[in-house]
Amino acid sequence: MALAATILVLLVALLHVYFLILEMVLWTKPTGLRVFRNTPEKAEITRVLAANQGLYNGFLAAGLIWGLLHPDPQPAREILTFFLVCVIVAGIYGAWTVSRRILFIQALPALLALTAVWQATR
């Protein structure tokens, strides 16, 4: 796979590891409160839900890493396509229901990575 595609997919995977840490570890801490524009009270009430979201972000990151490490290019492309589309759909839904900035933080990098993967494996 082309270097640009690998770098973009890795960037998306690392973003999702970061989201996992924010949602599972830092949700009620000052960093999490600031990033998600939350109050301490609301963060405490939603802590378990956020941790669940974080876990799902970890699954997305794991799937992307799996696709990058897969030795056979055809299944690797299919794995990456599946997980990048999942990220794009999650980003679109988040932009629609929570904040438009999720479209640019989550969906756009995944769309760029997906485009690069398909360009590299034509």
All heavy atoms as an XYZ file, in Angstrom:
956
protein
N       0.848     -1.169      0.000
C       0.000      0.000      0.000
C       0.897      1.236      0.000
O       1.956      1.246      0.603
C      -0.895     -0.029      1.240
C      -1.874      1.096      1.256
S      -3.049      1.092      2.617
C      -3.274     -0.587      3.003
N       0.437      2.291     -0.632
C       1.215      3.524     -0.717
C       1.435      4.119      0.672
O       0.601      3.965      1.575
C       0.508      4.524     -1.620
N       2.543      4.790      0.807
C       2.917      5.382      2.093
C       1.868      6.385      2.580
O       1.519      6.397      3.761
C       4.291      6.047      1.978
C       4.829      6.687      3.249
C       4.978      5.644      4.357
C       6.153      7.374      2.968
N       1.343      7.205      1.681
C       0.337      8.208      2.077
C      -0.901      7.535      2.664
O      -1.445      7.998      3.680
C      -0.039      9.074      0.880
N      -1.348      6.457      2.039
C      -2.525      5.738      2.542
C      -2.242      5.164      3.926
O      -3.069      5.270      4.836
C      -2.924      4.630      1.577
N      -1.079      4.575      4.095
C      -0.706      3.998      5.385
C      -0.668      5.078      6.464
O      -1.194      4.878      7.565
C       0.663      3.296      5.280
O       0.565      2.258      4.308
C       1.095      2.712      6.612
N      -0.081      6.216      6.156
C       0.009      7.312      7.126
C      -1.375      7.828      7.489
O      -1.673      8.052      8.672
C       0.908      8.443      6.589
C       2.366      7.978      6.559
C       0.757      9.717      7.417
C       3.308      8.915      5.829
N      -2.237      8.002      6.500
C      -3.591      8.505      6.782
C      -4.400      7.517      7.625
O      -5.100      7.913      8.558
C      -4.317      8.844      5.480
C      -3.823     10.111      4.783
C      -4.417     10.218      3.381
C      -4.164     11.347      5.609
N      -4.311      6.232      7.306
C      -5.027      5.228      8.100
C      -4.476      5.204      9.518
O      -5.241      5.147     10.497
C      -4.943      3.827      7.444
C      -5.496      2.754      8.387
C      -5.696      3.808      6.123
N      -3.174      5.268      9.648
C      -2.561      5.281     10.979
C      -3.008      6.509     11.761
O      -3.293      6.416     12.960
C      -1.037      5.233     10.848
C      -0.258      5.009     12.132
C      -0.702      3.741     12.844
C       1.230      4.939     11.826
N      -3.104      7.647     11.105
C      -3.597      8.864     11.759
C      -5.020      8.671     12.285
O      -5.324      9.019     13.427
C      -3.550     10.042     10.790
C      -4.192     11.333     11.276
C      -3.408     11.926     12.445
C      -4.308     12.330     10.152
N      -5.887      8.081     11.469
C      -7.270      7.821     11.900
C      -7.278      6.851     13.074
O      -8.010      7.048     14.054
C      -8.133      7.309     10.725
C      -9.524      6.900     11.209
C      -8.243      8.371      9.632
N      -6.461      5.809     13.016
C      -6.390      4.843     14.122
C      -5.913      5.533     15.399
O      -6.487      5.318     16.479
C      -5.464      3.690     13.756
N      -4.886      6.364     15.289
C      -4.377      7.071     16.467
C      -5.401      8.060     17.025
O      -5.509      8.218     18.245
C      -3.063      7.786     16.135
C      -1.873      6.859     15.877
C      -0.666      7.657     15.397
C      -1.540      6.042     17.117
N      -6.150      8.701     16.151
C      -7.240      9.577     16.619
C      -8.226      8.778     17.467
O      -8.684      9.257     18.509
C      -7.984     10.185     15.429
C      -7.437     11.458     14.838
C      -8.182     11.812     13.552
C      -7.517     12.598     15.832
N      -8.539      7.558     17.034
C      -9.505      6.755     17.776
C      -8.934      6.201     19.078
O      -9.670      6.025     20.050
C     -10.129      5.692     16.871
C     -11.168      6.325     15.997
N     -10.843      7.052     14.881
C     -12.501      6.415     16.127
C     -11.947      7.549     14.364
N     -12.969      7.171     15.099
N      -7.648      5.983     19.125
C      -7.017      5.633     20.406
C      -7.109      6.849     21.338
O      -7.415      6.708     22.529
C      -5.549      5.194     20.199
C      -4.814      5.106     21.528
C      -5.496      3.867     19.458
N      -6.878      8.040     20.789
C      -7.005      9.274     21.574
C      -8.444      9.441     22.079
O      -8.662      9.778     23.250
C      -6.576     10.468     20.724
C      -6.748     11.808     21.382
C      -6.051     12.135     22.543
C      -7.599     12.761     20.847
C      -6.200     13.371     23.151
C      -7.751     13.993     21.442
C      -7.052     14.300     22.588
O      -7.212     15.525     23.186
N      -9.432      9.192     21.206
C     -10.833      9.277     21.641
C     -11.110      8.274     22.760
O     -11.831      8.581     23.716
C     -11.800      9.022     20.475
C     -11.689      9.994     19.335
C     -12.088      9.615     18.061
C     -11.191     11.278     19.499
C     -12.002     10.484     16.989
C     -11.097     12.162     18.438
C     -11.509     11.767     17.174
N     -10.556      7.057     22.637
C     -10.714      6.044     23.680
C     -10.191      6.587     25.014
O     -10.874      6.490     26.040
C      -9.958      4.769     23.293
C      -9.908      3.662     24.342
C      -9.927      2.308     23.668
C      -8.695      3.758     25.236
N      -9.001      7.170     24.997
C      -8.409      7.701     26.236
C      -9.253      8.845     26.788
O      -9.530      8.894     27.989
C      -6.954      8.142     25.976
C      -6.087      6.917     25.682
C      -6.397      8.924     27.167
C      -4.727      7.236     25.100
N      -9.684      9.739     25.910
C     -10.524     10.857     26.361
C     -11.810     10.357     27.014
O     -12.222     10.864     28.059
C     -10.882     11.764     25.182
C      -9.852     12.772     24.731
C     -10.317     13.452     23.442
C      -9.602     13.810     25.815
N     -12.458      9.389     26.392
C     -13.769      8.948     26.851
C     -13.718      7.937     27.991
O     -14.627      7.898     28.821
C     -14.565      8.387     25.666
C     -14.889      9.469     24.650
C     -15.410      8.960     23.329
O     -15.308      7.747     23.044
O     -15.914      9.790     22.560
N     -12.660      7.148     28.057
C     -12.582      6.119     29.098
C     -11.784      6.565     30.323
O     -12.043      6.083     31.422
C     -11.991      4.828     28.545
C     -12.870      4.172     27.505
S     -12.299      2.534     27.035
C     -13.024      1.565     28.351
N     -10.820      7.455     30.121
C      -9.915      7.823     31.211
C     -10.069      9.285     31.624
O     -10.079      9.610     32.808
C      -8.447      7.544     30.810
C      -7.488      7.943     31.908
C      -8.258      6.081     30.426
N     -10.200     10.168     30.645
C     -10.155     11.609     30.926
C     -11.516     12.295     30.931
O     -11.586     13.514     31.065
C      -9.245     12.297     29.894
C      -7.803     11.802     29.852
C      -7.043     12.472     28.724
C      -7.123     12.027     31.189
N     -12.581     11.544     30.792
C     -13.929     12.118     30.664
C     -14.261     13.093     31.800
O     -14.804     14.168     31.551
C     -14.952     10.989     30.611
C     -16.352     11.455     30.356
C     -17.353     11.582     31.273
C     -16.903     11.852     29.098
N     -18.500     12.025     30.666
C     -18.245     12.199     29.329
C     -16.397     11.943     27.811
C     -19.097     12.636     28.319
C     -17.242     12.370     26.797
C     -18.571     12.710     27.052
N     -13.952     12.738     33.024
C     -14.296     13.587     34.179
C     -13.125     14.463     34.631
O     -13.253     15.189     35.617
C     -14.770     12.724     35.366
O     -13.736     11.800     35.703
C     -16.054     11.971     35.026
N     -12.009     14.390     33.924
C     -10.825     15.187     34.253
C     -10.880     16.519     33.496
O     -11.635     16.663     32.540
C      -9.546     14.422     33.875
C      -9.462     13.015     34.423
C      -9.195     13.020     35.905
C      -8.871     11.643     36.434
N      -9.969     10.868     36.887
N     -10.057     17.493     33.884
C     -10.086     18.802     33.211
C      -9.936     18.731     31.688
O     -10.649     19.440     30.972
C      -8.914     19.553     33.852
C      -8.811     18.955     35.222
C      -9.154     17.492     35.040
N      -9.071     17.862     31.196
C      -8.893     17.744     29.743
C     -10.178     17.277     29.077
O     -10.619     17.848     28.079
C      -7.741     16.776     29.407
O      -6.544     17.276     29.999
C      -7.553     16.630     27.908
N     -10.777     16.225     29.608
C     -12.029     15.711     29.056
C     -13.157     16.715     29.148
O     -13.940     16.876     28.207
N     -13.237     17.397     30.279
C     -14.286     18.412     30.447
C     -14.136     19.511     29.399
O     -15.117     19.968     28.808
C     -14.230     19.008     31.858
C     -14.527     18.040     33.005
C     -14.283     18.719     34.344
C     -15.951     17.514     32.904
N     -12.899     19.937     29.168
C     -12.641     21.008     28.203
C     -12.926     20.547     26.769
O     -13.634     21.229     26.018
C     -11.196     21.487     28.331
C     -10.859     22.686     27.464
C      -9.447     23.198     27.663
N      -8.444     22.200     27.304
C      -7.722     21.493     28.177
N      -7.860     21.682     29.478
N      -6.839     20.605     27.779
N     -12.417     19.377     26.398
C     -12.591     18.887     25.024
C     -14.069     18.704     24.693
O     -14.520     19.080     23.607
C     -11.820     17.567     24.814
C     -12.220     16.878     23.516
C     -10.317     17.826     24.833
N     -14.822     18.135     25.623
C     -16.233     17.844     25.361
C     -17.174     18.931     25.868
O     -18.392     18.769     25.824
C     -16.604     16.474     25.948
C     -15.910     15.352     25.240
C     -14.817     14.708     25.802
C     -16.324     14.943     23.981
C     -14.161     13.680     25.144
C     -15.680     13.915     23.308
C     -14.600     13.285     23.895
N     -16.581     20.029     26.372
C     -17.380     21.179     26.839
C     -18.453     20.722     27.823
O     -19.632     21.021     27.676
C     -17.984     21.915     25.648
C     -16.931     22.435     24.689
C     -17.511     23.037     23.453
N     -16.428     23.424     22.552
C     -16.587     23.664     21.285
N     -17.770     23.560     20.728
N     -15.567     24.009     20.541
N     -17.993     19.968     28.811
C     -18.872     19.355     29.805
C     -18.699     20.021     31.161
O     -17.649     20.575     31.460
C     -18.509     17.873     29.952
C     -19.626     16.958     29.559
O     -20.780     17.348     29.521
N     -19.280     15.720     29.273
N     -19.704     19.904     31.987
C     -19.582     20.299     33.388
C     -19.178     19.058     34.186
O     -19.460     17.930     33.755
C     -20.916     20.827     33.947
O     -21.880     19.757     33.917
C     -21.427     22.021     33.132
N     -18.556     19.234     35.345
C     -18.206     18.057     36.157
C     -19.430     17.208     36.510
O     -19.350     15.974     36.511
C     -17.565     18.657     37.406
C     -17.023     19.972     36.952
C     -18.008     20.468     35.914
N     -20.541     17.849     36.772
C     -21.760     17.115     37.144
C     -22.266     16.262     35.976
O     -22.594     15.084     36.144
C     -22.861     18.099     37.589
C     -22.509     18.909     38.818
C     -21.581     20.101     38.532
O     -21.498     20.557     37.380
O     -20.920     20.553     39.490
N     -22.357     16.879     34.812
C     -22.830     16.138     33.635
C     -21.853     15.021     33.278
O     -22.265     13.919     32.912
C     -23.017     17.088     32.459
C     -23.602     16.423     31.242
C     -23.812     17.421     30.115
C     -24.282     16.727     28.857
N     -24.322     17.643     27.719
N     -20.554     15.291     33.385
C     -19.548     14.281     33.072
C     -19.681     13.075     33.996
O     -19.564     11.930     33.551
C     -18.147     14.884     33.160
N     -19.909     13.315     35.253
C     -20.051     12.208     36.207
C     -21.293     11.379     35.896
O     -21.250     10.144     35.926
C     -20.099     12.740     37.644
C     -20.055     11.666     38.689
C     -18.850     10.730     38.567
O     -17.732     11.192     38.293
O     -19.046      9.500     38.739
N     -22.378     12.035     35.541
C     -23.623     11.329     35.224
C     -23.458     10.477     33.960
O     -24.017      9.380     33.862
C     -24.788     12.329     35.053
C     -25.133     12.966     36.400
C     -26.021     11.669     34.439
C     -26.062     14.161     36.293
N     -22.683     10.958     32.989
C     -22.544     10.279     31.698
C     -21.253      9.461     31.585
O     -20.938      8.948     30.505
C     -22.589     11.302     30.552
O     -21.542     12.264     30.748
C     -23.939     12.004     30.487
N     -20.524      9.330     32.673
C     -19.217      8.658     32.668
C     -19.265      7.252     32.069
O     -18.436      6.878     31.242
C     -18.675      8.616     34.092
C     -17.309      8.027     34.249
C     -16.829      8.111     35.690
N     -17.774      7.567     36.652
C     -17.901      6.268     36.923
N     -17.132      5.394     36.330
N     -18.792      5.849     37.802
N     -20.235      6.442     32.458
C     -20.319      5.057     31.972
C     -20.656      5.031     30.481
O     -20.088      4.236     29.722
C     -21.343      4.251     32.797
C     -21.553      2.868     32.206
C     -20.890      4.149     34.241
N     -21.546      5.906     30.046
C     -21.874      5.969     28.619
C     -20.650      6.386     27.804
O     -20.394      5.836     26.728
C     -23.020      6.961     28.380
C     -24.374      6.558     28.964
C     -25.367      7.701     28.823
C     -24.887      5.311     28.294
N     -19.897      7.350     28.312
C     -18.690      7.801     27.617
C     -17.662      6.674     27.533
O     -17.007      6.498     26.496
C     -18.095      9.015     28.322
N     -17.517      5.929     28.598
C     -16.572      4.812     28.588
C     -16.976      3.778     27.533
O     -16.121      3.204     26.845
C     -16.484      4.171     29.969
N     -18.262      3.555     27.391
C     -18.760      2.632     26.368
C     -18.406      3.157     24.970
O     -17.934      2.403     24.123
C     -20.272      2.467     26.528
C     -20.806      1.300     25.722
O     -20.106      0.365     25.427
N     -22.072      1.383     25.375
N     -18.603      4.447     24.749
C     -18.209      5.059     23.475
C     -16.715      4.878     23.240
O     -16.282      4.591     22.123
C     -18.502      6.562     23.476
C     -19.912      6.937     23.285
C     -20.104      8.442     23.323
O     -21.225      8.870     23.367
N     -19.079      9.250     23.309
N     -15.941      5.096     24.275
C     -14.489      4.953     24.168
C     -14.091      3.550     23.758
O     -13.187      3.356     22.943
N     -14.768      2.575     24.323
C     -14.480      1.186     23.972
C     -14.722      0.940     22.488
O     -13.908      0.318     21.802
C     -15.333      0.249     24.832
C     -15.041     -1.233     24.700
C     -13.614     -1.550     25.116
C     -16.032     -2.022     25.546
N     -15.831      1.456     21.971
C     -16.123      1.305     20.544
C     -15.072      2.003     19.689
O     -14.692      1.498     18.629
C     -17.522      1.823     20.205
C     -18.610      0.911     20.690
C     -19.469      1.302     21.711
C     -18.771     -0.357     20.141
C     -20.464      0.454     22.176
C     -19.769     -1.212     20.594
C     -20.614     -0.798     21.608
O     -21.590     -1.640     22.055
N     -14.598      3.149     20.131
C     -13.518      3.817     19.395
C     -12.258      2.954     19.386
O     -11.527      2.922     18.406
C     -13.240      5.207     19.975
C     -14.235      6.224     19.470
O     -14.403      6.382     18.271
N     -14.898      6.918     20.374
N     -12.021      2.263     20.473
C     -10.889      1.340     20.517
C     -11.045      0.203     19.523
O     -10.067     -0.218     18.889
N     -12.269     -0.295     19.370
C     -12.511     -1.354     18.386
C     -12.232     -0.843     16.965
O     -11.680     -1.571     16.135
C     -13.943     -1.872     18.470
C     -14.257     -2.604     19.743
C     -15.526     -2.522     20.297
C     -13.309     -3.377     20.399
C     -15.848     -3.201     21.470
C     -13.614     -4.059     21.567
C     -14.892     -3.969     22.104
N     -12.634      0.402     16.689
C     -12.358      0.969     15.366
C     -10.852      1.068     15.126
O     -10.360      0.707     14.054
C     -13.022      2.340     15.227
C     -14.548      2.338     15.183
C     -15.084      3.750     15.257
C     -15.052      1.634     13.935
N     -10.131      1.546     16.123
C      -8.670      1.643     16.004
C      -8.058      0.263     15.788
O      -7.179      0.087     14.928
C      -8.073      2.305     17.249
N      -8.519     -0.737     16.537
C      -7.988     -2.093     16.403
C      -8.241     -2.640     14.997
O      -7.361     -3.272     14.403
C      -8.616     -3.013     17.453
N      -9.423     -2.393     14.459
C      -9.730     -2.857     13.106
C      -8.840     -2.203     12.060
O      -8.398     -2.853     11.112
N      -8.565     -0.925     12.235
C      -7.691     -0.227     11.285
C      -6.253     -0.751     11.362
O      -5.603     -0.950     10.327
C      -7.743      1.281     11.538
C      -9.093      1.939     11.212
C      -9.126      3.369     11.723
C      -9.387      1.873      9.720
N      -5.787     -0.993     12.572
C      -4.440     -1.554     12.738
C      -4.386     -2.957     12.132
O      -3.415     -3.321     11.451
C      -4.027     -1.576     14.230
C      -3.992     -0.160     14.806
C      -2.690     -2.289     14.417
C      -3.020      0.781     14.159
N      -5.420     -3.743     12.352
C      -5.507     -5.086     11.758
C      -5.391     -4.986     10.237
O      -4.629     -5.726      9.605
C      -6.825     -5.728     12.176
C      -7.162     -7.040     11.530
C      -6.306     -8.047     11.177
C      -8.472     -7.491     11.178
N      -7.004     -9.097     10.628
C      -8.332     -8.792     10.612
C      -9.743     -6.937     11.289
C      -9.420     -9.518     10.154
C     -10.827     -7.676     10.848
C     -10.664     -8.952     10.283
N      -6.140     -4.066      9.642
C      -6.078     -3.896      8.191
C      -4.696     -3.484      7.715
O      -4.213     -3.966      6.686
N      -4.037     -2.600      8.460
C      -2.691     -2.173      8.082
C      -1.682     -3.313      8.169
O      -0.748     -3.378      7.375
C      -2.220     -1.017      8.970
C      -2.821      0.356      8.681
C      -2.337      1.357      9.718
C      -2.464      0.817      7.270
N      -1.866     -4.201      9.137
C      -0.907     -5.276      9.360
C      -1.205     -6.548      8.573
O      -0.377     -7.454      8.532
C      -0.840     -5.611     10.856
C      -0.320     -4.491     11.764
C      -0.394     -4.919     13.223
C       1.086     -4.078     11.373
N      -2.382     -6.618      7.963
C      -2.750     -7.837      7.236
C      -1.778     -8.060      6.073
O      -1.522     -7.153      5.288
C      -4.179     -7.741      6.716
C      -4.762     -9.073      6.406
N      -4.379     -9.809      5.298
C      -5.679     -9.816      7.053
C      -5.041    -10.948      5.284
N      -5.840    -10.977      6.331
N      -1.247     -9.287      5.948
C      -0.218     -9.537      4.924
C      -0.746     -9.623      3.493
O      -0.003     -9.420      2.547
C       0.389    -10.876      5.363
C      -0.693    -11.543      6.147
C      -1.462    -10.442      6.818
N      -2.025     -9.903      3.320
C      -2.592    -10.056      1.976
C      -3.293     -8.747      1.582
O      -4.234     -8.331      2.255
C      -3.578    -11.233      1.981
C      -4.071    -11.591      0.595
O      -3.981    -10.756     -0.334
O      -4.562    -12.722      0.431
N      -2.860     -8.102      0.497
C      -3.400     -6.791      0.136
C      -4.915     -6.746     -0.106
O      -5.569     -5.768      0.264
C      -2.652     -6.419     -1.150
C      -1.474     -7.310     -1.210
C      -1.804     -8.533     -0.415
N      -5.494     -7.774     -0.697
C      -6.933     -7.727     -0.987
C      -7.778     -7.748      0.286
O      -8.623     -6.875      0.468
C      -7.342     -8.866     -1.936
C      -8.802     -8.823     -2.350
C      -9.204     -7.509     -3.026
O      -8.443     -6.914     -3.776
N     -10.412     -7.054     -2.751
N      -7.576     -8.709      1.191
C      -8.338     -8.644      2.443
C      -8.002     -7.387      3.254
O      -8.880     -6.825      3.908
C      -7.916     -9.907      3.199
C      -7.420    -10.839      2.164
C      -6.827     -9.971      1.097
N      -6.764     -6.926      3.193
C      -6.381     -5.707      3.921
C      -7.213     -4.532      3.438
O      -7.729     -3.742      4.242
C      -4.894     -5.423      3.737
N      -7.356     -4.402      2.125
C      -8.172     -3.314      1.555
C      -9.621     -3.422      2.020
O     -10.254     -2.429      2.357
C      -8.077     -3.365      0.036
C      -8.939     -2.336     -0.655
C      -8.801     -2.473     -2.142
N      -9.856     -1.746     -2.822
C      -9.899     -1.565     -4.112
N      -8.957     -2.045     -4.887
N     -10.884     -0.901     -4.648
N     -10.153     -4.637      2.043
C     -11.543     -4.837      2.473
C     -11.719     -4.505      3.949
O     -12.711     -3.876      4.337
C     -11.976     -6.268      2.167
C     -12.047     -6.551      0.683
C     -12.187     -8.023      0.332
O     -12.312     -8.858      1.247
O     -12.168     -8.333     -0.878
N     -10.782     -4.918      4.765
C     -10.835     -4.622      6.203
C     -10.772     -3.112      6.424
O     -11.573     -2.538      7.175
C      -9.686     -5.340      6.952
C      -9.894     -6.846      6.933
C      -9.558     -4.820      8.388
C      -8.652     -7.652      7.298
N      -9.808     -2.462      5.766
C      -9.666     -1.016      5.911
C     -10.905     -0.282      5.409
O     -11.361      0.683      6.038
C      -8.412     -0.523      5.188
C      -7.098     -0.957      5.818
C      -5.927     -0.583      4.920
C      -6.930     -0.353      7.206
N     -11.453     -0.737      4.304
C     -12.665     -0.114      3.768
C     -13.800     -0.215      4.780
O     -14.482      0.777      5.067
C     -13.070     -0.764      2.433
O     -12.025     -0.528      1.473
C     -14.379     -0.199      1.909
N     -14.008     -1.400      5.326
C     -15.085     -1.577      6.298
C     -14.923     -0.635      7.492
O     -15.851      0.088      7.857
C     -15.146     -3.032      6.786
C     -16.136     -3.222      7.902
C     -17.492     -3.299      7.629
C     -15.706     -3.281      9.219
C     -18.414     -3.446      8.662
C     -16.620     -3.429     10.255
C     -17.978     -3.505      9.979
N     -13.742     -0.640      8.104
C     -13.559      0.163      9.313
C     -13.538      1.660      9.022
O     -14.049      2.448      9.823
C     -12.308     -0.298     10.082
C     -12.562     -1.560     10.861
C     -12.208     -2.790     10.343
C     -13.203     -1.527     12.091
C     -12.468     -3.958     11.045
C     -13.474     -2.682     12.800
C     -13.102     -3.907     12.274
N     -12.998      2.067      7.891
C     -13.027      3.493      7.549
C     -14.449      3.963      7.254
O     -14.834      5.069      7.651
C     -12.097      3.786      6.367
C     -10.604      3.707      6.698
C      -9.769      3.693      5.420
C     -10.182      4.853      7.623
N     -15.243      3.133      6.601
C     -16.650      3.491      6.380
C     -17.389      3.581      7.717
O     -18.202      4.487      7.920
C     -17.333      2.518      5.394
C     -18.841      2.712      5.378
C     -16.757      2.704      3.992
N     -17.092      2.678      8.643
C     -17.696      2.765      9.983
C     -17.354      4.100     10.638
O     -18.217      4.749     11.242
C     -17.214      1.611     10.871
S     -17.907      0.012     10.459
N     -16.095      4.517     10.528
C     -15.663      5.792     11.114
C     -16.394      6.952     10.433
O     -16.860      7.885     11.107
C     -14.132      5.962     10.998
C     -13.709      7.371     11.385
C     -13.413      4.928     11.866
N     -16.513      6.902      9.112
C     -17.201      7.967      8.384
C     -18.663      8.059      8.819
O     -19.176      9.148      9.096
C     -17.081      7.752      6.859
C     -15.626      7.928      6.424
C     -18.000      8.698      6.090
C     -15.325      7.403      5.025
N     -19.335      6.929      8.899
C     -20.751      6.914      9.313
C     -20.881      7.448     10.739
O     -21.766      8.268     11.030
C     -21.357      5.499      9.178
C     -22.732      5.429      9.824
C     -21.435      5.105      7.708
N     -19.995      7.014     11.637
C     -20.038      7.510     13.015
C     -19.801      9.020     13.048
O     -20.450      9.742     13.813
C     -18.991      6.787     13.869
N     -18.882      9.500     12.219
C     -18.603     10.931     12.168
C     -19.780     11.733     11.638
O     -20.097     12.811     12.151
N     -20.436     11.217     10.619
C     -21.620     11.896     10.065
C     -22.736     11.922     11.110
O     -23.379     12.954     11.331
C     -22.081     11.220      8.763
C     -21.048     11.470      7.657
C     -23.460     11.707      8.345
C     -21.256     10.629      6.404
N     -22.953     10.803     11.764
C     -24.001     10.746     12.792
C     -23.674     11.690     13.952
O     -24.549     12.400     14.450
C     -24.180      9.309     13.295
C     -25.322      9.184     14.262
C     -26.632      9.188     13.810
C     -25.100      9.082     15.635
C     -27.700      9.082     14.691
C     -26.160      8.982     16.525
C     -27.447      8.993     16.044
O     -28.495      8.903     16.931
N     -22.417     11.704     14.372
C     -22.008     12.612     15.439
C     -22.171     14.067     15.046
O     -22.592     14.905     15.854
N     -21.860     14.386     13.794
C     -22.034     15.764     13.309
C     -23.510     16.146     13.288
O     -23.872     17.287     13.609
C     -21.427     15.907     11.920
N     -24.349     15.204     12.939
C     -25.785     15.457     12.854
C     -26.414     15.592     14.243
O     -27.290     16.426     14.453
C     -26.438     14.331     12.056
C     -27.925     14.425     11.887
C     -28.639     15.514     11.484
C     -28.877     13.395     12.108
N     -29.968     15.227     11.436
C     -30.152     13.912     11.819
C     -28.772     12.066     12.510
C     -31.305     13.169     11.922
C     -29.932     11.325     12.604
C     -31.183     11.869     12.318
N     -25.959     14.786     15.193
C     -26.626     14.739     16.495
C     -25.932     15.530     17.604
O     -26.574     15.862     18.594
C     -26.771     13.280     16.975
O     -25.465     12.693     17.073
C     -27.641     12.468     16.026
N     -24.625     15.793     17.467
C     -23.886     16.406     18.565
C     -23.257     17.735     18.158
O     -23.570     18.771     18.724
C     -22.796     15.447     19.112
C     -22.011     16.105     20.229
C     -23.420     14.148     19.592
N     -22.340     17.686     17.198
C     -21.608     18.892     16.816
C     -21.060     18.740     15.404
O     -20.476     17.701     15.069
C     -20.441     19.126     17.782
O     -19.587     20.139     17.302
N     -21.219     19.776     14.609
C     -20.741     19.746     13.231
C     -19.227     19.540     13.161
O     -18.716     18.998     12.199
C     -21.125     21.032     12.514
C     -20.867     20.953     11.026
C     -21.302     22.163     10.264
N     -22.686     22.485     10.539
C     -23.206     23.686     10.361
N     -22.466     24.662      9.913
N     -24.472     23.905     10.632
N     -18.520     19.947     14.198
C     -17.055     19.809     14.162
C     -16.615     18.341     14.113
O     -15.525     18.038     13.647
C     -16.400     20.562     15.316
C     -16.630     19.987     16.663
C     -16.071     20.896     17.757
N     -16.320     20.282     19.041
C     -15.423     20.137     19.969
N     -14.212     20.608     19.806
N     -15.732     19.549     21.103
N     -17.467     17.413     14.544
C     -17.141     15.983     14.469
C     -16.954     15.554     13.017
O     -16.128     14.685     12.726
C     -18.220     15.136     15.182
C     -18.219     15.455     16.678
C     -18.008     13.644     14.940
C     -19.352     14.830     17.456
N     -17.674     16.200     12.116
C     -17.524     15.898     10.698
C     -16.076     16.118     10.249
O     -15.518     15.320      9.498
C     -18.474     16.772      9.881
C     -18.685     16.416      8.426
C     -19.320     15.045      8.279
C     -19.541     17.468      7.754
N     -15.466     17.171     10.744
C     -14.103     17.524     10.327
C     -13.033     16.790     11.137
O     -11.961     16.501     10.623
C     -13.911     19.038     10.435
C     -14.919     19.788      9.612
C     -16.018     20.381     10.207
C     -14.798     19.850      8.231
C     -16.966     21.055      9.449
C     -15.744     20.503      7.463
C     -16.831     21.114      8.073
N     -13.350     16.477     12.383
C     -12.378     15.809     13.254
C     -12.342     14.304     13.003
O     -11.277     13.692     13.041
C     -12.711     16.091     14.736
C     -12.500     17.571     15.033
C     -11.887     15.218     15.665
C     -13.053     18.010     16.379
N     -13.494     13.710     12.709
C     -13.586     12.256     12.593
C     -13.855     11.785     11.165
O     -13.134     10.941     10.647
C     -14.675     11.737     13.535
C     -14.760     10.235     13.609
C     -15.770      9.771     14.650
O     -16.641     10.529     15.068
N     -15.656      8.532     15.071
N     -14.901     12.308     10.538
C     -15.308     11.782      9.229
C     -14.357     12.186      8.106
O     -14.019     11.350      7.254
C     -16.729     12.228      8.903
N     -13.927     13.435      8.076
C     -13.066     13.891      6.983
C     -11.727     13.151      6.926
O     -11.335     12.682      5.845
C     -12.861     15.405      7.053
C     -12.022     16.008      5.928
C     -12.651     15.740      4.568
C     -11.832     17.500      6.163
N     -11.005     13.001      8.052
C      -9.758     12.219      7.970
C      -9.992     10.784      7.481
O      -9.189     10.247      6.703
C      -9.229     12.234      9.405
C      -9.823     13.452     10.016
C     -11.180     13.588      9.376
N     -11.098     10.178      7.909
C     -11.395      8.809      7.461
C     -11.712      8.775      5.970
O     -11.303      7.841      5.265
C     -12.551      8.230      8.273
N     -12.414      9.778      5.482
C     -12.722      9.848      4.051
C     -11.441     10.022      3.236
O     -11.260      9.380      2.195
C     -13.696     10.987      3.766
C     -14.104     11.173      2.311
C     -14.779      9.920      1.766
C     -15.015     12.389      2.178
N     -10.544     10.867      3.713
C      -9.260     11.045      3.028
C      -8.460      9.739      3.034
O      -7.859      9.360      2.021
C      -8.458     12.169      3.687
C      -9.042     13.568      3.554
C      -8.245     14.557      4.402
C      -9.097     14.010      2.100
N      -8.460      9.048      4.174
C      -7.748      7.767      4.272
C      -8.367      6.734      3.338
O      -7.644      5.998      2.650
C      -7.752      7.268      5.716
N      -9.689      6.668      3.301
C     -10.369      5.716      2.429
C     -10.029      5.993      0.962
O      -9.731      5.065      0.198
C     -11.883      5.776      2.647
C     -12.732      4.829      1.803
C     -12.383      3.377      2.098
C     -14.206      5.090      2.052
N     -10.047      7.241      0.588
C      -9.694      7.619     -0.779
C      -8.258      7.198     -1.099
O      -7.982      6.638     -2.164
C      -9.867      9.138     -0.974
O     -11.221      9.488     -0.686
C      -9.520      9.562     -2.382
N      -7.352      7.440     -0.163
C      -5.949      7.066     -0.373
C      -5.771      5.550     -0.469
O      -5.001      5.071     -1.305
C      -5.089      7.633      0.758
N      -6.493      4.813      0.361
C      -6.417      3.351      0.315
C      -6.875      2.857     -1.064
O      -6.221      2.012     -1.684
C      -7.257      2.704      1.438
C      -7.482      1.208      1.197
C      -6.591      2.936      2.791
N      -7.977      3.371     -1.537
C      -8.510      2.918     -2.826
C      -7.610      3.351     -3.976
O      -7.445      2.604     -4.944
C      -9.956      3.392     -2.999
C     -10.871      2.426     -2.327
C     -11.096      2.319     -0.975
C     -11.609      1.380     -2.936
N     -11.961      1.272     -0.729
C     -12.295      0.698     -1.912
C     -11.775      0.969     -4.240
C     -13.117     -0.399     -2.171
C     -12.614     -0.102     -4.499
C     -13.263     -0.778     -3.461
N      -7.021      4.536     -3.880
C      -6.088      4.983     -4.922
C      -4.836      4.103     -4.947
O      -4.303      3.803     -6.006
C      -5.699      6.445     -4.696
C      -6.802      7.437     -5.002
C      -7.166      7.454     -6.483
O      -6.308      7.400     -7.340
N      -8.452      7.510     -6.762
N      -4.392      3.725     -3.757
C      -3.150      2.936     -3.650
C      -3.332      1.484     -4.071
O      -2.354      0.822     -4.407
C      -2.628      2.994     -2.210
N      -4.572      0.991     -4.049
C      -4.787     -0.434     -4.304
C      -5.613     -0.689     -5.575
O      -6.203     -1.747     -5.699
C      -5.477     -1.091     -3.096
O      -6.724     -0.413     -2.833
C      -4.591     -1.043     -1.875
N      -5.662      0.274     -6.474
C      -6.421      0.085     -7.729
C      -5.803     -0.969     -8.596
O      -4.669     -1.234     -8.639
C      -6.479      1.375     -8.532
C      -7.448      2.348     -7.981
C      -7.725      3.463     -8.913
N      -6.554      4.344     -9.016
C      -6.418      5.280     -9.910
N      -7.347      5.483    -10.779
N      -5.383      6.061     -9.959
